[in-house]
Amino acid sequence: MLRRDLDSPIGGVVALADDDGLRALLFPGGPTAAAADEVPVGTAPVLDALAEQLAEYFAGERREFDLPLAPRGTPFQLRAWEALRTIPYGQTRSYGEQAAMLGGPDAGWTLARAVGLANNRNPISIVVPCHRVVGADGSLVGYGGGLEAKRFLLDLESDAQPLF
């Protein structure tokens, strides 16, 4: 496992990768980011690609990431994180809507709460866009990088010009 510290318009982020792919993109100060301090700094093709694609994303030139991802989680968490990747750039979904994607149209409050907990443990911020999930009333709720970073990412995506 190797680490790279990256700068971004929303502050520094910590990337972790191994031979399987990108394991994490973390905001400093979080509980898992502290453990990343023990990982040696290094370079790997996936970390190089991440740095390039993040720069393109923040410049408004990229809407989807094309990276090998290797998050670790429970089967439910992995399904929830995969559902996040289907939320289109510039759009949002509520936790209930994400739950419905996983459990059908009658998914209830309990499943929406489980989705929220899974999203809270998303190890690959920005690339796996948990920032696109909002409260049922459209309010900004919970984000590992803070609500200011979430607002920045949503504004970046909503202000983007067409890429064609």
Buried (B, 14 or more C-beta within 10 A) or exposed (E): BBBBEBEBEBBEBBBBBEEEBBBBBBBBEBEBBEEBEEBEEEEBEBBEBBBEBBBEBBEEEBEEBEBEBBBEBEEBBEBBBBBBBEBEBEEBBBBBBBBBBBBEEEBEEEBBEBBBEBBEBBBBBBBBBBBBBBBEEEEBBBBBBBEEBBBBBBEBBEEBEEEE
